[in-house]
Amino acid sequence: MNTITFNQFDISPEILRGLDKMGFEAATEVQEKSIVPMMEKHDLMVQAPTGTGKTCAFGIPVIEAVDTRNSNIQSVILCPTRELAIQTATVLKRLTAFKPGVRIVALYGGERIERQMTALRRRPQIVVATPGRMMDHIRRRTARLKGVSLVVLDEADRMLDMGFREDMDTILESVPKERQTVLFSATLSEEIKRIAREYQVNARHIQIKQETLTVDCVEQYYAEIRGKAKTPALVKLLQDKKFGLSLVFVGTKSMADELAGQLSQSGFRAAALHGDLRQRQRDIVMDQYRSRRIDILVATDVAARGIDVHNIDAVINYDLPQDSDSYVHRIGRTGRANKTGVAYSFVYPRERGRLQQIMLSTKAKIQPMAIEGIAGLPLTSGTSKSSGRRSYPAAGEGGQGSKVAHRSKQSFWSGNRGPKTKKKAYQYSGGRVDAGA
């Protein structure tokens, strides 16, 4: 497919300057397929994975549609989480850096509503909001939606998962019926299709295949873990690979805190991100991550929604996700905008079936791997005369400059169990991983 640049679209010079300042020149597939029909005022139902550039795909047409002489709210963008609302508003403001007269406000929970009321009195034309906080302002009559001509539902599937269906209905019924409605979703469930039938007119369906994300842009590996070897294995992987930025996914909020603490005690610059953090705490953590004052973010799935950080080198599934959709959302944090990334998954033996289902659903080739000093099988090259079994070399022995070995056979990990303390600092010591005091 030929590369399409932004100056091939009918985009204003001011936005082109904003894109250039952001370092964007070539359009991604979802941008190429969505910008023109959206600017032509068609309703769209876009199925696109995370990390494909959808914020600019709808953000550019939203900005182009603004009449700067009109001080009413003209466009509403609904997002499932406050983090995503903040990130979306930030991207829109960067796009309008050279386009005066466009005012944008983000409305979300965790911030004093009085502050947002003050921002609304400045008469923004674009509102980016979570459904719950949008409802608060509708009830208070601080956000008047009679002039809205465009509504975007971003990550509509997640908004449904989080229980916002009634709020979404109320908001859509509060705006004029004569409007453009654009829906972005990673999956198209029957509930999503029902919303489309009810609130869209002759919607065009655009689909961006998941294979582009999971296979072409992200190298994927898994390691089978036994016992309590996960944290020693993670420490060894981080020490060997020396990623610039890495994102580690865990299953629970308490595990995020515990693992971030263990990594910090082991000398890494790590922090946790989960739903129990106050908004100010989230903002501090994300600011530290973007500015690389911390290198490792340990996050839960819900808390990580809306993270828009470029150049994440690796995603590590410390806990395997429950389904293939979550897997795609997770690894989509790396390998963005046609750049390559890498993803690692730790798998218990009882989770083999779930891993196989993920591989079948995503059509991804997830290769087995082992780490020197952690793997239970020998890592020297050649065939053992005593057993006749093939052993596999560490990557360093193969000239790859790393002690992480990617193997063509199933690998089994084992690790030494440290003392039963709440937080253990792990340090690799040349052939084994010990749990330090």
C-alpha positions as CSV (number, residue, x, y, z in Angstrom):
1,M,0.0,0.0,0.0
2,N,1.3,3.4,-1.0
3,T,2.1,5.9,1.8
4,I,-0.4,8.8,2.0
5,T,0.9,12.0,3.5
6,F,-1.3,14.5,5.3
7,N,-0.8,17.2,2.7
8,Q,-2.7,15.0,0.2
9,F,-5.8,15.6,2.3
10,D,-7.9,18.8,2.1
11,I,-6.5,19.9,5.5
12,S,-6.0,23.5,6.5
13,P,-2.4,24.8,6.5
14,E,-2.7,25.6,10.2
15,I,-3.4,21.9,11.1
16,L,-0.6,20.8,8.7
17,R,1.8,23.0,10.6
18,G,0.6,21.4,13.9
19,L,1.1,17.9,12.5
20,D,4.5,18.8,11.3
21,K,5.4,20.1,14.7
22,M,4.2,16.8,16.2
23,G,6.5,15.0,13.8
24,F,3.6,13.4,11.8
25,E,3.9,13.2,8.1
26,A,2.4,10.0,6.8
27,A,-1.1,8.9,7.6
28,T,-1.8,5.6,9.2
29,E,-4.4,3.2,7.7
30,V,-7.2,4.3,10.0
31,Q,-6.4,8.0,9.3
32,E,-6.3,7.4,5.5
33,K,-9.7,5.6,5.5
34,S,-11.5,7.8,8.1
35,I,-10.5,11.5,7.6
36,V,-12.1,12.1,4.2
37,P,-15.5,10.5,4.8
38,M,-15.7,12.1,8.2
39,M,-14.9,15.5,6.7
40,E,-17.7,14.8,4.1
41,K,-20.1,14.6,7.1
42,H,-20.8,10.8,6.9
43,D,-21.6,8.8,10.0
44,L,-18.9,6.3,10.6
45,M,-18.6,3.0,12.5
46,V,-14.8,2.4,12.7
47,Q,-13.4,-0.9,14.1
48,A,-9.8,-0.2,14.9
49,P,-7.3,-1.6,17.4
50,T,-5.5,0.5,20.0
51,G,-2.4,2.3,18.7
52,T,-3.4,2.8,15.1
53,G,-3.7,6.6,15.2
54,K,-7.4,7.0,15.7
55,T,-7.2,10.2,17.8
56,C,-5.9,12.1,14.8
57,A,-8.3,10.1,12.5
58,F,-11.3,11.8,14.2
59,G,-9.4,14.8,15.8
60,I,-8.5,16.4,12.5
61,P,-12.1,16.4,11.1
62,V,-13.5,17.6,14.4
63,I,-11.1,20.6,14.4
64,E,-11.8,21.3,10.7
65,A,-15.5,21.4,11.4
66,V,-15.2,24.2,14.1
67,D,-16.7,27.5,13.2
68,T,-14.5,29.9,15.3
69,R,-17.2,32.6,15.0
70,N,-19.6,30.4,16.9
71,S,-19.0,30.2,20.6
72,N,-21.4,27.3,21.3
73,I,-20.3,23.7,21.9
74,Q,-20.1,22.2,18.4
75,S,-18.5,18.8,19.0
76,V,-18.6,16.3,21.9
77,I,-16.0,13.5,22.2
78,L,-16.9,10.8,24.8
79,C,-14.1,8.7,26.2
80,P,-14.3,5.8,28.7
81,T,-11.6,7.1,31.2
82,R,-10.3,10.4,32.4
83,E,-6.8,9.5,31.2
84,L,-8.0,9.0,27.7
85,A,-10.0,12.2,27.9
86,I,-6.9,14.2,29.0
87,Q,-4.8,12.6,26.3
88,T,-7.3,13.3,23.6
89,A,-7.7,16.9,24.6
90,T,-3.9,17.3,24.7
91,V,-3.6,15.9,21.1
92,L,-6.3,18.2,19.9
93,K,-4.6,21.2,21.5
94,R,-1.3,20.3,19.8
95,L,-3.1,20.1,16.5
96,T,-4.6,23.6,16.9
97,A,-1.3,25.2,18.0
98,F,-1.3,27.3,14.9
99,K,-5.1,27.6,14.6
100,P,-6.3,30.5,16.8
101,G,-9.9,30.7,18.0
102,V,-10.4,27.0,18.6
103,R,-11.1,26.3,22.3
104,I,-11.0,22.8,23.8
105,V,-11.9,21.6,27.3
106,A,-11.7,18.2,29.0
107,L,-14.3,17.1,31.5
108,Y,-13.6,14.2,33.8
109,G,-14.0,12.9,37.3
110,G,-11.3,13.4,39.9
111,E,-11.1,17.2,39.2
112,R,-13.1,19.9,41.0
113,I,-16.2,20.5,39.0
114,E,-16.1,24.2,39.8
115,R,-12.8,24.4,37.8
116,Q,-14.5,22.8,34.8
117,M,-17.5,25.1,35.1
118,T,-15.1,28.1,34.8
119,A,-13.5,26.5,31.7
120,L,-17.0,26.0,30.2
121,R,-17.8,29.7,30.7
122,R,-15.0,30.4,28.3
123,R,-17.3,28.9,25.6
124,P,-15.3,26.0,24.1
125,Q,-16.4,24.6,20.8
126,I,-15.0,21.1,21.5
127,V,-15.7,19.2,24.7
128,V,-13.8,15.9,25.4
129,A,-15.5,14.2,28.3
130,T,-16.1,11.0,30.2
131,P,-19.8,10.0,30.2
132,G,-20.2,10.4,34.0
133,R,-18.8,13.9,34.2
134,M,-20.7,14.9,31.0
135,M,-23.9,13.9,32.8
136,D,-22.9,16.0,35.8
137,H,-22.7,19.1,33.7
138,I,-25.9,18.3,31.8
139,R,-27.8,18.0,35.1
140,R,-26.2,21.3,36.4
141,R,-27.0,22.9,33.0
142,T,-23.4,24.1,32.8
143,A,-22.9,22.3,29.4
144,R,-25.5,23.3,26.8
145,L,-25.5,20.9,23.9
146,K,-28.2,22.4,21.6
147,G,-25.5,23.6,19.1
148,V,-23.7,20.2,18.8
149,S,-23.4,19.0,15.3
150,L,-20.8,16.2,15.8
151,V,-20.5,13.5,18.4
152,V,-17.6,11.0,18.6
153,L,-17.8,7.9,20.7
154,D,-14.2,6.8,21.3
155,E,-13.6,3.2,22.5
156,A,-17.3,2.7,22.7
157,D,-16.8,-1.0,23.6
158,R,-15.0,0.0,26.8
159,M,-17.6,2.5,27.7
160,L,-20.2,-0.3,27.6
161,D,-17.9,-2.6,29.6
162,M,-17.6,0.1,32.3
163,G,-21.4,0.4,32.6
164,F,-22.0,3.7,30.7
165,R,-24.8,2.6,28.4
166,E,-27.5,4.7,30.1
167,D,-25.3,7.7,30.3
168,M,-24.4,7.4,26.6
169,D,-28.1,7.1,25.7
170,T,-28.9,10.2,27.7
171,I,-26.1,12.3,26.2
172,L,-27.0,11.2,22.6
173,E,-30.6,12.1,23.3
174,S,-29.5,15.5,24.6
175,V,-27.9,16.7,21.4
176,P,-29.8,17.6,18.2
177,K,-31.0,14.7,16.0
178,E,-29.6,16.4,13.0
179,R,-25.9,15.7,13.7
180,Q,-23.0,13.5,12.6
181,T,-22.2,10.5,14.8
182,V,-18.9,8.7,14.6
183,L,-18.2,5.6,16.6
184,F,-14.7,4.1,17.2
185,S,-14.4,0.6,18.8
186,A,-11.9,-2.2,18.9
187,T,-14.7,-4.7,18.8
188,L,-18.2,-4.7,17.3
189,S,-20.5,-6.5,19.7
190,E,-24.2,-6.8,19.2
191,E,-24.6,-3.9,21.7
192,I,-22.3,-1.7,19.7
193,K,-24.3,-2.5,16.5
194,R,-27.5,-1.7,18.4
195,I,-26.2,1.8,19.3
196,A,-25.2,2.3,15.7
197,R,-28.6,1.3,14.4
198,E,-30.3,3.6,16.9
199,Y,-28.2,6.7,16.6
200,Q,-26.5,6.6,13.2
201,V,-27.8,7.2,9.7
202,N,-26.4,5.2,6.8
203,A,-23.1,4.7,8.7
204,R,-20.1,3.6,6.7
205,H,-18.2,0.7,8.2
206,I,-14.4,0.9,8.3
207,Q,-12.4,-2.0,9.6
208,I,-8.7,-2.0,10.4
209,K,-7.5,-5.5,10.8
210,Q,-5.9,-6.6,14.1
211,E,-3.3,-8.6,12.2
212,T,-1.6,-5.4,11.2
213,L,-1.0,-4.6,14.8
214,T,-0.3,-8.0,16.4
215,V,1.8,-9.6,13.7
216,D,3.4,-6.9,11.5
217,C,4.4,-4.4,14.1
218,V,5.1,-6.3,17.4
219,E,7.5,-9.2,18.0
220,Q,5.8,-11.5,20.5
221,Y,7.3,-14.0,22.9
222,Y,6.1,-16.1,25.8
223,A,7.8,-18.0,28.6
224,E,6.2,-20.8,30.7
225,I,6.7,-20.0,34.4
226,R,6.6,-22.3,37.4
227,G,6.4,-21.6,41.1
228,K,7.4,-18.1,42.1
229,A,9.8,-17.4,39.3
230,K,7.8,-14.5,37.7
231,T,9.5,-11.6,39.5
232,P,13.1,-13.0,39.2
233,A,12.4,-13.6,35.5
234,L,11.1,-10.1,35.0
235,V,14.1,-8.6,36.8
236,K,16.5,-10.7,34.6
237,L,14.6,-9.7,31.4
238,L,14.8,-6.0,32.3
239,Q,18.5,-6.2,33.2
240,D,19.4,-7.9,30.0
241,K,17.3,-5.9,27.6
242,K,17.7,-2.4,29.1
243,F,14.5,-1.1,27.5
244,G,14.1,2.7,27.3
245,L,10.4,2.6,28.4
246,S,8.5,-0.6,29.3
247,L,4.9,-1.2,30.4
248,V,4.2,-4.2,32.7
249,F,0.6,-5.4,32.9
250,V,-0.7,-7.2,36.1
251,G,-4.1,-8.5,37.0
252,T,-4.9,-6.6,40.2
253,K,-4.4,-3.2,41.8
254,S,-2.6,-4.7,44.8
255,M,-0.2,-6.6,42.5
256,A,0.6,-3.4,40.7
257,D,1.7,-1.7,44.0
258,E,3.6,-4.8,45.2
259,L,5.5,-5.4,41.9
260,A,6.3,-1.7,41.5
261,G,7.7,-1.7,45.0
262,Q,9.8,-4.8,44.4
263,L,11.3,-3.4,41.2
264,S,12.1,-0.1,42.9
265,Q,13.9,-1.9,45.7
266,S,15.8,-3.8,43.0
267,G,17.2,-0.5,41.6
268,F,14.7,0.1,38.8
269,R,12.8,3.4,38.3
270,A,9.3,2.0,38.5
271,A,5.8,3.2,39.5
272,A,2.3,1.7,39.7
273,L,-0.8,2.9,37.8
274,H,-4.2,1.7,38.9
275,G,-7.8,2.8,39.6
276,D,-7.3,3.6,43.2
277,L,-4.9,6.5,42.5
278,R,-6.3,10.0,42.8
279,Q,-6.2,12.0,39.7
280,R,-3.3,14.1,40.9
281,Q,-1.3,11.0,41.6
282,R,-2.1,9.6,38.1
283,D,-1.0,12.9,36.6
284,I,2.3,12.8,38.5
285,V,3.0,9.2,37.5
286,M,2.2,9.8,33.8
287,D,4.3,13.0,33.8
288,Q,7.3,11.1,35.2
289,Y,6.8,8.3,32.7
290,R,6.6,10.6,29.7
291,S,9.6,12.6,30.8
292,R,11.5,9.3,31.5
293,R,12.1,10.0,35.1
294,I,10.6,6.5,35.6
295,D,11.3,3.8,33.0
296,I,8.8,1.1,34.0
297,L,5.1,1.5,34.5
298,V,3.3,-1.3,36.3
299,A,-0.4,-1.0,35.3
300,T,-3.8,-2.7,35.4
301,D,-5.9,-3.0,32.2
302,V,-8.5,-0.3,33.1
303,A,-5.9,2.2,34.4
304,A,-3.8,1.8,31.2
305,R,-6.7,2.7,28.9
306,G,-5.9,6.0,27.2
307,I,-2.2,5.9,27.8
308,D,-0.8,7.8,24.8
309,V,2.9,7.6,25.2
310,H,5.1,7.2,22.1
311,N,8.2,5.1,21.9
312,I,7.3,2.4,24.5
313,D,9.9,-0.3,23.7
314,A,8.3,-3.3,25.4
315,V,5.0,-4.5,26.8
316,I,5.4,-7.3,29.4
317,N,2.3,-9.4,30.4
318,Y,3.4,-10.3,33.9
319,D,-0.1,-11.7,34.3
320,L,-1.7,-13.1,31.1
321,P,-4.8,-11.3,30.0
322,Q,-8.2,-13.0,30.2
323,D,-9.0,-12.7,26.5
324,S,-7.6,-11.9,23.1
325,D,-9.1,-8.4,22.9
326,S,-7.3,-7.4,26.1
327,Y,-4.1,-8.9,24.8
328,V,-4.4,-6.8,21.6
329,H,-5.1,-3.7,23.6
330,R,-2.1,-4.4,25.9
331,I,0.5,-5.0,23.2
332,G,-0.9,-2.1,21.1
333,R,1.0,0.2,23.5
334,T,4.2,-0.7,21.7
335,G,4.8,-0.9,17.9
336,R,2.6,2.2,17.3
337,A,2.3,4.2,14.1
338,N,4.1,1.6,12.0
339,K,7.0,1.4,14.4
340,T,8.2,-2.0,15.7
341,G,7.9,-3.1,19.3
342,V,8.2,-6.2,21.4
343,A,5.8,-8.0,23.8
344,Y,6.6,-10.7,26.4
345,S,4.0,-12.9,28.2
346,F,4.6,-15.0,31.3
347,V,2.4,-18.1,31.3
348,Y,1.7,-20.7,34.0
349,P,1.3,-24.3,32.8
350,R,-2.5,-24.1,33.6
351,E,-2.7,-21.1,31.3
352,R,-1.6,-22.9,28.2
353,G,-5.1,-23.2,26.8
354,R,-5.7,-19.5,27.2
355,L,-2.5,-18.7,25.4
356,Q,-3.5,-21.0,22.5
357,Q,-6.9,-19.3,22.3
358,I,-5.2,-15.9,22.1
359,M,-2.9,-17.1,19.3
360,L,-5.8,-18.5,17.4
361,S,-8.0,-15.4,17.8
362,T,-5.3,-12.9,16.9
363,K,-3.5,-15.1,14.3
364,A,-0.3,-14.1,16.1
365,K,2.9,-16.1,16.1
366,I,4.0,-15.9,19.8
367,Q,7.4,-17.6,20.0
368,P,8.6,-19.5,23.1
369,M,11.7,-18.1,24.9
370,A,14.0,-18.7,27.8
371,I,16.3,-16.5,29.9
372,E,19.8,-17.6,31.0
373,G,19.9,-18.4,34.6
374,I,16.2,-18.8,34.9
375,A,15.3,-21.6,32.5
376,G,15.1,-25.1,33.9
377,L,16.6,-26.7,30.8
378,P,20.3,-26.3,29.8
379,L,21.1,-23.4,27.5
380,T,24.3,-24.7,25.9
381,S,24.2,-25.3,22.1
382,G,24.4,-28.7,20.5
383,T,23.1,-32.1,21.4
384,S,23.8,-33.8,24.7
385,K,25.6,-37.1,24.3
386,S,24.2,-38.5,27.5
387,S,20.5,-37.7,26.9
388,G,20.4,-37.3,23.1
389,R,18.3,-34.2,23.6
390,R,18.8,-30.9,21.8
391,S,19.6,-27.9,24.0
392,Y,19.2,-24.3,23.0
393,P,21.8,-21.5,23.1
394,A,21.4,-18.2,24.9
395,A,21.1,-15.3,22.4
396,G,24.5,-14.1,23.5
397,E,26.1,-17.3,22.4
398,G,24.5,-16.9,19.0
399,G,26.1,-13.5,18.5
400,Q,22.9,-11.5,19.4
401,G,24.5,-9.6,22.3
402,S,21.9,-10.6,24.8
403,K,21.5,-13.2,27.5
404,V,17.8,-13.7,26.5
405,A,17.3,-16.8,24.3
406,H,14.3,-17.3,22.1
407,R,13.7,-21.0,21.5
408,S,11.9,-23.1,19.0
409,K,10.7,-25.6,21.6
410,Q,8.6,-25.2,24.7
411,S,10.6,-23.7,27.5
412,F,10.0,-24.3,31.2
413,W,11.1,-21.7,33.8
414,S,11.9,-22.3,37.4
415,G,13.3,-20.0,40.0
416,N,14.6,-20.0,43.5
417,R,12.0,-19.2,46.1
418,G,13.1,-16.4,48.4
419,P,11.9,-15.8,52.0
420,K,8.2,-15.1,52.4
421,T,8.4,-11.4,52.8
422,K,5.8,-8.9,51.5
423,K,8.3,-7.2,49.2
424,K,11.5,-8.8,47.9
425,A,14.3,-7.0,46.1
426,Y,15.7,-9.2,43.4
427,Q,19.3,-9.0,42.2
428,Y,20.8,-11.1,39.4
429,S,24.2,-12.6,40.3
430,G,25.7,-14.2,37.2
431,G,23.8,-17.5,36.7
432,R,21.0,-17.4,39.2
433,V,18.5,-14.9,40.5
434,D,18.5,-14.6,44.3
435,A,15.8,-13.0,46.5
436,G,17.7,-10.5,48.5
437,A,17.0,-9.4,52.0
